[in-house]
Amino acid sequence: MAIPYPHFISSEKAAVEAGLLVPSSPSSSLSPPVILTQDDLKKIAAYKAVEYVESGMVLGLGTGSTAKHAVDRIGDLLRQGKLKNIVGIPTSKKTHEQAVSLGIPLSDLDSHPTLDLAIDGADEVDPFLNLVKGRGGSLLREKMVEGACKKFIVIVDESKLVNYLGGSGLAMPVEIIPFCWKFTAARLQNLFEESGCDARLRTFGGKDEPFVTDNGNYIVDLYFKKSIGDLKVASDAILQLAGVVEHGMFLDMATTVIIAGELGITIKNK
Ligand SMILES: O=C(CO)[C@H](O)[C@H](O)COP(=O)(O)O
């Protein structure tokens, strides 16, 4: 997706530091509009979030194509000596590998049960800053790490904004144990029968092989035709099913959401 970017955002520091735009100049109104892709917008949101990082922080490192930009940026700032004494807590094996390759010192929740800040992407953000996460498959570790943070900054491009969770028509992931997964998937589907729920096992690479999470579990993706109603009620109902490990609704967890869009950056605080 390529988006013609309005000119005034060229004064945005995060976009300039991401190497995507040049700073505004008196003659800039004569320049042609810059074309930014969706990935550029993700990068701008990520760079903006990293402005909140301070030396000495214990940081939750998110997973996914947006969070990857934030982790890269933290690695760059450490290398340049602009950040010091950072401890990262990765939310997936993939982010762990990325952070190791960038030389970011890592730890875990056992050693650092309270984090200063986490930065991560999301699949959906509703007007109350509730989220759907886990289309990348890392929802359990993300929920553990991000639930242990004093501040949780979510970074998205504007395509992730929805009127209600499930409203994108895309997957709402639920991590389940592999044992009798069809039984658990059927129970999940029945739970949301009135919302026109379709529960599908996530498979790997378009084949029949189940996708396996970092925790050795499966993921069932729920697709809804209608709203699921009260989110807390839905959350409790899912978690009560034996066989369910965790779901991808992150309710009341984000403290800040940074949205990069066609009109620039919007920051929403809880
Ligand atoms: O929850 C996640 C992974 O489990 C991701 O944060 C979410 O899927 C968004 O990913 P992306 O930034 O690639 O759009």
The ligand as a MOL file (V3000), in Angstrom:
LIG
                    3D

  0  0  0     0  0            999 V3000
M  V30 BEGIN CTAB
M  V30 COUNTS 14 13 0 0 0
M  V30 BEGIN ATOM
M  V30 1 O 0.4350 -9.4770 18.3080 0
M  V30 2 C 1.3400 -9.5620 17.5210 0
M  V30 3 C 2.1470 -10.7960 17.3710 0
M  V30 4 O 1.6500 -11.8280 18.1730 0
M  V30 5 C 1.6820 -8.4070 16.6540 0
M  V30 6 O 2.0260 -7.3270 17.4510 0
M  V30 7 C 0.5060 -8.0730 15.8100 0
M  V30 8 O 0.1470 -9.2260 15.0920 0
M  V30 9 C 0.7980 -6.9190 14.8550 0
M  V30 10 O 1.7470 -7.3480 13.9290 0
M  V30 11 P 2.3070 -6.3960 12.7840 0
M  V30 12 O 3.0370 -5.2890 13.4720 0
M  V30 13 O 3.1920 -7.2900 11.9760 0
M  V30 14 O 1.1250 -5.8980 11.9920 0
M  V30 END ATOM
M  V30 BEGIN BOND
M  V30 1 2 1 2
M  V30 2 1 2 3
M  V30 3 1 2 5
M  V30 4 1 3 4
M  V30 5 1 5 6
M  V30 6 1 5 7
M  V30 7 1 7 8
M  V30 8 1 7 9
M  V30 9 1 9 10
M  V30 10 1 10 11
M  V30 11 2 11 12
M  V30 12 1 11 13
M  V30 13 1 11 14
M  V30 END BOND
M  V30 END CTAB
M  END
